[in-house]
Amino acid sequence: MTKTFTKNDLVRFLYDELTNDEKRALAQALLTDNELQNELDLLRSTMTELSKVSYKPSQRSVDKILEFSKGYHKQSV
């Protein structure tokens, strides 16, 4: 019986979250399934690009959060 792999399986593979049996089965499938290999390559490149992204809130957002937090009073325990 042939196992069908999903994108979720490929993501789990990239993050080393598969069991040893699952890894072996997926590695075997990758040898013969070009579409699966292309999907894995795309996900791998997406992971690489995501690691380059950095987020920085705008100063306006920071100011709004700080202003909102002033409405809370510190309570001593």
HTML snippet that shows the backbone in 3Dmol.js (N, CA, C, O; Angstrom):
<script src="https://3Dmol.org/build/3Dmol-min.js"></script>
<div id="view" style="width:600px;height:400px;position:relative"></div>
<script>
const pdb = `
ATOM      1  N   MET A   1       0.845  -1.190   0.000  1.00  0.00           N
ATOM      2  CA  MET A   1       0.000   0.000   0.000  1.00  0.00           C
ATOM      3  C   MET A   1       0.887   1.248   0.000  1.00  0.00           C
ATOM      4  O   MET A   1       1.849   1.325   0.764  1.00  0.00           O
ATOM      5  N   THR A   2       0.571   2.210  -0.842  1.00  0.00           N
ATOM      6  CA  THR A   2       1.335   3.440  -0.948  1.00  0.00           C
ATOM      7  C   THR A   2       0.788   4.474   0.024  1.00  0.00           C
ATOM      8  O   THR A   2      -0.419   4.707   0.087  1.00  0.00           O
ATOM      9  N   LYS A   3       1.689   5.090   0.778  1.00  0.00           N
ATOM     10  CA  LYS A   3       1.303   6.120   1.743  1.00  0.00           C
ATOM     11  C   LYS A   3       1.269   7.463   1.030  1.00  0.00           C
ATOM     12  O   LYS A   3       2.186   7.801   0.281  1.00  0.00           O
ATOM     13  N   THR A   4       0.215   8.222   1.263  1.00  0.00           N
ATOM     14  CA  THR A   4       0.109   9.575   0.732  1.00  0.00           C
ATOM     15  C   THR A   4       0.565  10.537   1.823  1.00  0.00           C
ATOM     16  O   THR A   4       0.078  10.484   2.952  1.00  0.00           O
ATOM     17  N   PHE A   5       1.490  11.403   1.481  1.00  0.00           N
ATOM     18  CA  PHE A   5       2.009  12.367   2.445  1.00  0.00           C
ATOM     19  C   PHE A   5       1.381  13.735   2.215  1.00  0.00           C
ATOM     20  O   PHE A   5       1.117  14.136   1.081  1.00  0.00           O
ATOM     21  N   THR A   6       1.152  14.433   3.304  1.00  0.00           N
ATOM     22  CA  THR A   6       0.545  15.763   3.254  1.00  0.00           C
ATOM     23  C   THR A   6       1.611  16.826   3.484  1.00  0.00           C
ATOM     24  O   THR A   6       2.751  16.519   3.831  1.00  0.00           O
ATOM     25  N   LYS A   7       1.217  18.085   3.284  1.00  0.00           N
ATOM     26  CA  LYS A   7       2.131  19.186   3.602  1.00  0.00           C
ATOM     27  C   LYS A   7       2.490  19.172   5.079  1.00  0.00           C
ATOM     28  O   LYS A   7       3.612  19.508   5.461  1.00  0.00           O
ATOM     29  N   ASN A   8       1.531  18.783   5.902  1.00  0.00           N
ATOM     30  CA  ASN A   8       1.791  18.687   7.333  1.00  0.00           C
ATOM     31  C   ASN A   8       2.899  17.661   7.610  1.00  0.00           C
ATOM     32  O   ASN A   8       3.759  17.892   8.459  1.00  0.00           O
ATOM     33  N   ASP A   9       2.879  16.547   6.906  1.00  0.00           N
ATOM     34  CA  ASP A   9       3.940  15.546   7.057  1.00  0.00           C
ATOM     35  C   ASP A   9       5.294  16.134   6.672  1.00  0.00           C
ATOM     36  O   ASP A   9       6.302  15.888   7.333  1.00  0.00           O
ATOM     37  N   LEU A  10       5.301  16.909   5.599  1.00  0.00           N
ATOM     38  CA  LEU A  10       6.555  17.523   5.149  1.00  0.00           C
ATOM     39  C   LEU A  10       7.072  18.539   6.163  1.00  0.00           C
ATOM     40  O   LEU A  10       8.275  18.603   6.416  1.00  0.00           O
ATOM     41  N   VAL A  11       6.189  19.317   6.736  1.00  0.00           N
ATOM     42  CA  VAL A  11       6.588  20.288   7.758  1.00  0.00           C
ATOM     43  C   VAL A  11       7.144  19.547   8.976  1.00  0.00           C
ATOM     44  O   VAL A  11       8.167  19.937   9.538  1.00  0.00           O
ATOM     45  N   ARG A  12       6.463  18.482   9.374  1.00  0.00           N
ATOM     46  CA  ARG A  12       6.944  17.678  10.507  1.00  0.00           C
ATOM     47  C   ARG A  12       8.317  17.093  10.192  1.00  0.00           C
ATOM     48  O   ARG A  12       9.168  16.992  11.075  1.00  0.00           O
ATOM     49  N   PHE A  13       8.531  16.711   8.944  1.00  0.00           N
ATOM     50  CA  PHE A  13       9.824  16.195   8.513  1.00  0.00           C
ATOM     51  C   PHE A  13      10.906  17.273   8.660  1.00  0.00           C
ATOM     52  O   PHE A  13      11.990  17.009   9.180  1.00  0.00           O
ATOM     53  N   LEU A  14      10.599  18.469   8.203  1.00  0.00           N
ATOM     54  CA  LEU A  14      11.567  19.567   8.285  1.00  0.00           C
ATOM     55  C   LEU A  14      11.917  19.933   9.725  1.00  0.00           C
ATOM     56  O   LEU A  14      13.046  20.327  10.015  1.00  0.00           O
ATOM     57  N   TYR A  15      10.953  19.803  10.612  1.00  0.00           N
ATOM     58  CA  TYR A  15      11.183  20.126  12.023  1.00  0.00           C
ATOM     59  C   TYR A  15      11.574  18.891  12.842  1.00  0.00           C
ATOM     60  O   TYR A  15      11.599  18.936  14.072  1.00  0.00           O
ATOM     61  N   ASP A  16      11.876  17.794  12.153  1.00  0.00           N
ATOM     62  CA  ASP A  16      12.322  16.551  12.783  1.00  0.00           C
ATOM     63  C   ASP A  16      11.326  16.046  13.832  1.00  0.00           C
ATOM     64  O   ASP A  16      11.707  15.679  14.945  1.00  0.00           O
ATOM     65  N   GLU A  17      10.054  16.035  13.456  1.00  0.00           N
ATOM     66  CA  GLU A  17       8.991  15.608  14.363  1.00  0.00           C
ATOM     67  C   GLU A  17       8.346  14.286  13.937  1.00  0.00           C
ATOM     68  O   GLU A  17       7.322  13.895  14.497  1.00  0.00           O
ATOM     69  N   LEU A  18       8.927  13.599  12.962  1.00  0.00           N
ATOM     70  CA  LEU A  18       8.386  12.317  12.520  1.00  0.00           C
ATOM     71  C   LEU A  18       9.028  11.174  13.300  1.00  0.00           C
ATOM     72  O   LEU A  18      10.152  11.289  13.790  1.00  0.00           O
ATOM     73  N   THR A  19       8.307  10.094  13.402  1.00  0.00           N
ATOM     74  CA  THR A  19       8.894   8.889  13.987  1.00  0.00           C
ATOM     75  C   THR A  19       9.925   8.343  13.000  1.00  0.00           C
ATOM     76  O   THR A  19       9.952   8.750  11.839  1.00  0.00           O
ATOM     77  N   ASN A  20      10.756   7.438  13.454  1.00  0.00           N
ATOM     78  CA  ASN A  20      11.757   6.849  12.561  1.00  0.00           C
ATOM     79  C   ASN A  20      11.108   6.128  11.386  1.00  0.00           C
ATOM     80  O   ASN A  20      11.602   6.207  10.262  1.00  0.00           O
ATOM     81  N   ASP A  21      10.008   5.428  11.636  1.00  0.00           N
ATOM     82  CA  ASP A  21       9.303   4.739  10.550  1.00  0.00           C
ATOM     83  C   ASP A  21       8.740   5.730   9.541  1.00  0.00           C
ATOM     84  O   ASP A  21       8.822   5.506   8.333  1.00  0.00           O
ATOM     85  N   GLU A  22       8.166   6.827  10.034  1.00  0.00           N
ATOM     86  CA  GLU A  22       7.630   7.853   9.141  1.00  0.00           C
ATOM     87  C   GLU A  22       8.742   8.500   8.318  1.00  0.00           C
ATOM     88  O   GLU A  22       8.568   8.761   7.128  1.00  0.00           O
ATOM     89  N   LYS A  23       9.882   8.757   8.953  1.00  0.00           N
ATOM     90  CA  LYS A  23      11.023   9.351   8.228  1.00  0.00           C
ATOM     91  C   LYS A  23      11.483   8.446   7.101  1.00  0.00           C
ATOM     92  O   LYS A  23      11.720   8.899   5.982  1.00  0.00           O
ATOM     93  N   ARG A  24      11.608   7.141   7.411  1.00  0.00           N
ATOM     94  CA  ARG A  24      12.045   6.196   6.383  1.00  0.00           C
ATOM     95  C   ARG A  24      11.057   6.152   5.217  1.00  0.00           C
ATOM     96  O   ARG A  24      11.459   6.163   4.054  1.00  0.00           O
ATOM     97  N   ALA A  25       9.766   6.101   5.537  1.00  0.00           N
ATOM     98  CA  ALA A  25       8.747   6.037   4.487  1.00  0.00           C
ATOM     99  C   ALA A  25       8.756   7.302   3.636  1.00  0.00           C
ATOM    100  O   ALA A  25       8.643   7.229   2.412  1.00  0.00           O
ATOM    101  N   LEU A  26       8.888   8.450   4.272  1.00  0.00           N
ATOM    102  CA  LEU A  26       8.905   9.706   3.525  1.00  0.00           C
ATOM    103  C   LEU A  26      10.174   9.817   2.684  1.00  0.00           C
ATOM    104  O   LEU A  26      10.119  10.237   1.528  1.00  0.00           O
ATOM    105  N   ALA A  27      11.304   9.446   3.256  1.00  0.00           N
ATOM    106  CA  ALA A  27      12.562   9.488   2.496  1.00  0.00           C
ATOM    107  C   ALA A  27      12.467   8.596   1.259  1.00  0.00           C
ATOM    108  O   ALA A  27      12.951   8.964   0.189  1.00  0.00           O
ATOM    109  N   GLN A  28      11.853   7.436   1.402  1.00  0.00           N
ATOM    110  CA  GLN A  28      11.674   6.528   0.271  1.00  0.00           C
ATOM    111  C   GLN A  28      10.761   7.161  -0.781  1.00  0.00           C
ATOM    112  O   GLN A  28      11.045   7.097  -1.977  1.00  0.00           O
ATOM    113  N   ALA A  29       9.680   7.763  -0.335  1.00  0.00           N
ATOM    114  CA  ALA A  29       8.743   8.401  -1.262  1.00  0.00           C
ATOM    115  C   ALA A  29       9.404   9.559  -2.001  1.00  0.00           C
ATOM    116  O   ALA A  29       9.131   9.778  -3.181  1.00  0.00           O
ATOM    117  N   LEU A  30      10.266  10.298  -1.317  1.00  0.00           N
ATOM    118  CA  LEU A  30      10.940  11.443  -1.936  1.00  0.00           C
ATOM    119  C   LEU A  30      11.864  11.009  -3.080  1.00  0.00           C
ATOM    120  O   LEU A  30      12.116  11.782  -4.005  1.00  0.00           O
ATOM    121  N   LEU A  31      12.360   9.788  -3.016  1.00  0.00           N
ATOM    122  CA  LEU A  31      13.255   9.290  -4.064  1.00  0.00           C
ATOM    123  C   LEU A  31      12.546   9.112  -5.403  1.00  0.00           C
ATOM    124  O   LEU A  31      13.166   9.209  -6.462  1.00  0.00           O
ATOM    125  N   THR A  32      11.251   8.853  -5.344  1.00  0.00           N
ATOM    126  CA  THR A  32      10.524   8.535  -6.578  1.00  0.00           C
ATOM    127  C   THR A  32       9.424   9.530  -6.940  1.00  0.00           C
ATOM    128  O   THR A  32       8.859   9.455  -8.031  1.00  0.00           O
ATOM    129  N   ASP A  33       9.118  10.448  -6.046  1.00  0.00           N
ATOM    130  CA  ASP A  33       8.005  11.377  -6.278  1.00  0.00           C
ATOM    131  C   ASP A  33       8.535  12.801  -6.433  1.00  0.00           C
ATOM    132  O   ASP A  33       8.817  13.484  -5.449  1.00  0.00           O
ATOM    133  N   ASN A  34       8.664  13.232  -7.680  1.00  0.00           N
ATOM    134  CA  ASN A  34       9.201  14.575  -7.955  1.00  0.00           C
ATOM    135  C   ASN A  34       8.313  15.676  -7.410  1.00  0.00           C
ATOM    136  O   ASN A  34       8.811  16.700  -6.942  1.00  0.00           O
ATOM    137  N   GLU A  35       7.007  15.480  -7.464  1.00  0.00           N
ATOM    138  CA  GLU A  35       6.074  16.493  -6.954  1.00  0.00           C
ATOM    139  C   GLU A  35       6.251  16.667  -5.441  1.00  0.00           C
ATOM    140  O   GLU A  35       6.246  17.788  -4.932  1.00  0.00           O
ATOM    141  N   LEU A  36       6.403  15.563  -4.745  1.00  0.00           N
ATOM    142  CA  LEU A  36       6.629  15.603  -3.301  1.00  0.00           C
ATOM    143  C   LEU A  36       7.959  16.291  -2.990  1.00  0.00           C
ATOM    144  O   LEU A  36       8.049  17.087  -2.056  1.00  0.00           O
ATOM    145  N   GLN A  37       8.982  15.981  -3.775  1.00  0.00           N
ATOM    146  CA  GLN A  37      10.294  16.611  -3.588  1.00  0.00           C
ATOM    147  C   GLN A  37      10.208  18.114  -3.847  1.00  0.00           C
ATOM    148  O   GLN A  37      10.805  18.899  -3.111  1.00  0.00           O
ATOM    149  N   ASN A  38       9.484  18.520  -4.870  1.00  0.00           N
ATOM    150  CA  ASN A  38       9.317  19.951  -5.159  1.00  0.00           C
ATOM    151  C   ASN A  38       8.600  20.666  -4.026  1.00  0.00           C
ATOM    152  O   ASN A  38       8.959  21.785  -3.660  1.00  0.00           O
ATOM    153  N   GLU A  39       7.582  20.012  -3.473  1.00  0.00           N
ATOM    154  CA  GLU A  39       6.842  20.591  -2.345  1.00  0.00           C
ATOM    155  C   GLU A  39       7.759  20.748  -1.128  1.00  0.00           C
ATOM    156  O   GLU A  39       7.710  21.764  -0.435  1.00  0.00           O
ATOM    157  N   LEU A  40       8.583  19.747  -0.878  1.00  0.00           N
ATOM    158  CA  LEU A  40       9.536  19.823   0.238  1.00  0.00           C
ATOM    159  C   LEU A  40      10.533  20.955   0.006  1.00  0.00           C
ATOM    160  O   LEU A  40      10.842  21.705   0.932  1.00  0.00           O
ATOM    161  N   ASP A  41      11.031  21.085  -1.200  1.00  0.00           N
ATOM    162  CA  ASP A  41      11.970  22.166  -1.520  1.00  0.00           C
ATOM    163  C   ASP A  41      11.335  23.538  -1.306  1.00  0.00           C
ATOM    164  O   ASP A  41      11.972  24.451  -0.781  1.00  0.00           O
ATOM    165  N   LEU A  42      10.081  23.675  -1.716  1.00  0.00           N
ATOM    166  CA  LEU A  42       9.367  24.942  -1.536  1.00  0.00           C
ATOM    167  C   LEU A  42       9.188  25.262  -0.048  1.00  0.00           C
ATOM    168  O   LEU A  42       9.407  26.397   0.378  1.00  0.00           O
ATOM    169  N   LEU A  43       8.796  24.274   0.724  1.00  0.00           N
ATOM    170  CA  LEU A  43       8.634  24.487   2.173  1.00  0.00           C
ATOM    171  C   LEU A  43       9.962  24.815   2.836  1.00  0.00           C
ATOM    172  O   LEU A  43      10.025  25.673   3.717  1.00  0.00           O
ATOM    173  N   ARG A  44      11.017  24.142   2.419  1.00  0.00           N
ATOM    174  CA  ARG A  44      12.349  24.401   2.983  1.00  0.00           C
ATOM    175  C   ARG A  44      12.784  25.834   2.672  1.00  0.00           C
ATOM    176  O   ARG A  44      13.331  26.516   3.539  1.00  0.00           O
ATOM    177  N   SER A  45      12.546  26.289   1.450  1.00  0.00           N
ATOM    178  CA  SER A  45      12.936  27.654   1.096  1.00  0.00           C
ATOM    179  C   SER A  45      12.066  28.672   1.838  1.00  0.00           C
ATOM    180  O   SER A  45      12.543  29.747   2.200  1.00  0.00           O
ATOM    181  N   THR A  46      10.805  28.340   2.063  1.00  0.00           N
ATOM    182  CA  THR A  46       9.917  29.216   2.833  1.00  0.00           C
ATOM    183  C   THR A  46      10.418  29.352   4.262  1.00  0.00           C
ATOM    184  O   THR A  46      10.420  30.450   4.819  1.00  0.00           O
ATOM    185  N   MET A  47      10.844  28.244   4.859  1.00  0.00           N
ATOM    186  CA  MET A  47      11.403  28.289   6.216  1.00  0.00           C
ATOM    187  C   MET A  47      12.626  29.203   6.271  1.00  0.00           C
ATOM    188  O   MET A  47      12.790  29.983   7.208  1.00  0.00           O
ATOM    189  N   THR A  48      13.471  29.096   5.265  1.00  0.00           N
ATOM    190  CA  THR A  48      14.681  29.920   5.209  1.00  0.00           C
ATOM    191  C   THR A  48      14.323  31.399   5.129  1.00  0.00           C
ATOM    192  O   THR A  48      14.906  32.229   5.826  1.00  0.00           O
ATOM    193  N   GLU A  49      13.363  31.716   4.276  1.00  0.00           N
ATOM    194  CA  GLU A  49      12.946  33.113   4.131  1.00  0.00           C
ATOM    195  C   GLU A  49      12.277  33.640   5.400  1.00  0.00           C
ATOM    196  O   GLU A  49      12.500  34.787   5.786  1.00  0.00           O
ATOM    197  N   LEU A  50      11.471  32.819   6.040  1.00  0.00           N
ATOM    198  CA  LEU A  50      10.806  33.248   7.279  1.00  0.00           C
ATOM    199  C   LEU A  50      11.806  33.565   8.380  1.00  0.00           C
ATOM    200  O   LEU A  50      11.583  34.466   9.189  1.00  0.00           O
ATOM    201  N   SER A  51      12.905  32.824   8.409  1.00  0.00           N
ATOM    202  CA  SER A  51      13.904  33.079   9.449  1.00  0.00           C
ATOM    203  C   SER A  51      14.589  34.434   9.263  1.00  0.00           C
ATOM    204  O   SER A  51      15.222  34.937  10.191  1.00  0.00           O
ATOM    205  N   LYS A  52      14.470  35.022   8.086  1.00  0.00           N
ATOM    206  CA  LYS A  52      15.076  36.330   7.806  1.00  0.00           C
ATOM    207  C   LYS A  52      14.160  37.493   8.187  1.00  0.00           C
ATOM    208  O   LYS A  52      14.602  38.641   8.242  1.00  0.00           O
ATOM    209  N   VAL A  53      12.899  37.200   8.446  1.00  0.00           N
ATOM    210  CA  VAL A  53      11.922  38.247   8.720  1.00  0.00           C
ATOM    211  C   VAL A  53      12.030  38.701  10.171  1.00  0.00           C
ATOM    212  O   VAL A  53      12.125  37.889  11.091  1.00  0.00           O
ATOM    213  N   SER A  54      12.015  40.006  10.349  1.00  0.00           N
ATOM    214  CA  SER A  54      11.962  40.542  11.712  1.00  0.00           C
ATOM    215  C   SER A  54      10.799  41.528  11.776  1.00  0.00           C
ATOM    216  O   SER A  54      10.478  42.224  10.813  1.00  0.00           O
ATOM    217  N   TYR A  55      10.204  41.553  12.922  1.00  0.00           N
ATOM    218  CA  TYR A  55       9.047  42.419  13.104  1.00  0.00           C
ATOM    219  C   TYR A  55       9.371  43.489  14.125  1.00  0.00           C
ATOM    220  O   TYR A  55      10.004  43.226  15.147  1.00  0.00           O
ATOM    221  N   LYS A  56       8.931  44.688  13.837  1.00  0.00           N
ATOM    222  CA  LYS A  56       9.109  45.784  14.769  1.00  0.00           C
ATOM    223  C   LYS A  56       7.831  46.616  14.735  1.00  0.00           C
ATOM    224  O   LYS A  56       7.441  47.125  13.684  1.00  0.00           O
ATOM    225  N   PRO A  57       7.186  46.749  15.884  1.00  0.00           N
ATOM    226  CA  PRO A  57       5.951  47.538  15.893  1.00  0.00           C
ATOM    227  C   PRO A  57       6.254  49.009  15.637  1.00  0.00           C
ATOM    228  O   PRO A  57       7.350  49.493  15.924  1.00  0.00           O
ATOM    229  N   SER A  58       5.276  49.700  15.100  1.00  0.00           N
ATOM    230  CA  SER A  58       5.450  51.136  14.890  1.00  0.00           C
ATOM    231  C   SER A  58       5.467  51.837  16.248  1.00  0.00           C
ATOM    232  O   SER A  58       4.941  51.321  17.234  1.00  0.00           O
ATOM    233  N   GLN A  59       6.067  52.994  16.281  1.00  0.00           N
ATOM    234  CA  GLN A  59       6.104  53.767  17.529  1.00  0.00           C
ATOM    235  C   GLN A  59       4.693  54.115  17.978  1.00  0.00           C
ATOM    236  O   GLN A  59       4.418  54.169  19.177  1.00  0.00           O
ATOM    237  N   ARG A  60       3.798  54.350  17.023  1.00  0.00           N
ATOM    238  CA  ARG A  60       2.409  54.655  17.356  1.00  0.00           C
ATOM    239  C   ARG A  60       1.773  53.491  18.124  1.00  0.00           C
ATOM    240  O   ARG A  60       1.060  53.709  19.104  1.00  0.00           O
ATOM    241  N   SER A  61       2.031  52.260  17.680  1.00  0.00           N
ATOM    242  CA  SER A  61       1.494  51.085  18.376  1.00  0.00           C
ATOM    243  C   SER A  61       2.047  50.980  19.787  1.00  0.00           C
ATOM    244  O   SER A  61       1.306  50.709  20.732  1.00  0.00           O
ATOM    245  N   VAL A  62       3.333  51.192  19.928  1.00  0.00           N
ATOM    246  CA  VAL A  62       3.962  51.140  21.252  1.00  0.00           C
ATOM    247  C   VAL A  62       3.357  52.209  22.155  1.00  0.00           C
ATOM    248  O   VAL A  62       3.036  51.938  23.312  1.00  0.00           O
ATOM    249  N   ASP A  63       3.202  53.414  21.632  1.00  0.00           N
ATOM    250  CA  ASP A  63       2.628  54.509  22.420  1.00  0.00           C
ATOM    251  C   ASP A  63       1.203  54.187  22.868  1.00  0.00           C
ATOM    252  O   ASP A  63       0.826  54.472  24.005  1.00  0.00           O
ATOM    253  N   LYS A  64       0.413  53.592  21.971  1.00  0.00           N
ATOM    254  CA  LYS A  64      -0.971  53.245  22.327  1.00  0.00           C
ATOM    255  C   LYS A  64      -0.991  52.186  23.440  1.00  0.00           C
ATOM    256  O   LYS A  64      -1.800  52.272  24.364  1.00  0.00           O
ATOM    257  N   ILE A  65      -0.128  51.216  23.352  1.00  0.00           N
ATOM    258  CA  ILE A  65      -0.058  50.175  24.382  1.00  0.00           C
ATOM    259  C   ILE A  65       0.353  50.780  25.719  1.00  0.00           C
ATOM    260  O   ILE A  65      -0.241  50.475  26.753  1.00  0.00           O
ATOM    261  N   LEU A  66       1.362  51.633  25.696  1.00  0.00           N
ATOM    262  CA  LEU A  66       1.821  52.264  26.938  1.00  0.00           C
ATOM    263  C   LEU A  66       0.744  53.164  27.533  1.00  0.00           C
ATOM    264  O   LEU A  66       0.557  53.195  28.749  1.00  0.00           O
ATOM    265  N   GLU A  67       0.044  53.888  26.682  1.00  0.00           N
ATOM    266  CA  GLU A  67      -1.035  54.749  27.161  1.00  0.00           C
ATOM    267  C   GLU A  67      -2.157  53.914  27.782  1.00  0.00           C
ATOM    268  O   GLU A  67      -2.696  54.265  28.831  1.00  0.00           O
ATOM    269  N   PHE A  68      -2.495  52.822  27.130  1.00  0.00           N
ATOM    270  CA  PHE A  68      -3.536  51.944  27.647  1.00  0.00           C
ATOM    271  C   PHE A  68      -3.129  51.363  29.004  1.00  0.00           C
ATOM    272  O   PHE A  68      -3.949  51.271  29.918  1.00  0.00           O
ATOM    273  N   SER A  69      -1.866  50.974  29.126  1.00  0.00           N
ATOM    274  CA  SER A  69      -1.414  50.335  30.367  1.00  0.00           C
ATOM    275  C   SER A  69      -1.394  51.310  31.543  1.00  0.00           C
ATOM    276  O   SER A  69      -1.414  50.883  32.698  1.00  0.00           O
ATOM    277  N   LYS A  70      -1.356  52.594  31.269  1.00  0.00           N
ATOM    278  CA  LYS A  70      -1.389  53.581  32.354  1.00  0.00           C
ATOM    279  C   LYS A  70      -2.716  53.539  33.101  1.00  0.00           C
ATOM    280  O   LYS A  70      -2.804  54.009  34.235  1.00  0.00           O
ATOM    281  N   GLY A  71      -3.741  52.984  32.479  1.00  0.00           N
ATOM    282  CA  GLY A  71      -5.049  52.893  33.107  1.00  0.00           C
ATOM    283  C   GLY A  71      -5.120  51.831  34.194  1.00  0.00           C
ATOM    284  O   GLY A  71      -6.086  51.786  34.956  1.00  0.00           O
ATOM    285  N   TYR A  72      -4.119  50.986  34.271  1.00  0.00           N
ATOM    286  CA  TYR A  72      -4.092  49.935  35.289  1.00  0.00           C
ATOM    287  C   TYR A  72      -3.208  50.380  36.449  1.00  0.00           C
ATOM    288  O   TYR A  72      -2.128  50.933  36.239  1.00  0.00           O
ATOM    289  N   HIS A  73      -3.667  50.138  37.659  1.00  0.00           N
ATOM    290  CA  HIS A  73      -2.911  50.516  38.841  1.00  0.00           C
ATOM    291  C   HIS A  73      -2.200  49.300  39.380  1.00  0.00           C
ATOM    292  O   HIS A  73      -2.758  48.204  39.435  1.00  0.00           O
ATOM    293  N   LYS A  74      -0.980  49.504  39.771  1.00  0.00           N
ATOM    294  CA  LYS A  74      -0.201  48.429  40.351  1.00  0.00           C
ATOM    295  C   LYS A  74      -0.726  48.162  41.758  1.00  0.00           C
ATOM    296  O   LYS A  74      -0.817  49.078  42.576  1.00  0.00           O
ATOM    297  N   GLN A  75      -1.072  46.909  42.035  1.00  0.00           N
ATOM    298  CA  GLN A  75      -1.573  46.560  43.347  1.00  0.00           C
ATOM    299  C   GLN A  75      -0.503  45.796  44.118  1.00  0.00           C
ATOM    300  O   GLN A  75       0.142  44.902  43.570  1.00  0.00           O
ATOM    301  N   SER A  76      -0.316  46.144  45.376  1.00  0.00           N
ATOM    302  CA  SER A  76       0.662  45.416  46.188  1.00  0.00           C
ATOM    303  C   SER A  76       0.007  44.173  46.747  1.00  0.00           C
ATOM    304  O   SER A  76      -1.185  44.170  47.056  1.00  0.00           O
ATOM    305  N   VAL A  77       0.770  43.144  46.873  1.00  0.00           N
ATOM    306  CA  VAL A  77       0.245  41.855  47.352  1.00  0.00           C
ATOM    307  C   VAL A  77       0.607  41.645  48.788  1.00  0.00           C
ATOM    308  O   VAL A  77       0.254  40.618  49.369  1.00  0.00           O
TER     309      VAL A  77
END
`;
const viewer = $3Dmol.createViewer("view");
viewer.addModel(pdb, "pdb");
viewer.setStyle({}, {cartoon: {color: "spectrum"}});
viewer.zoomTo();
viewer.render();
</script>
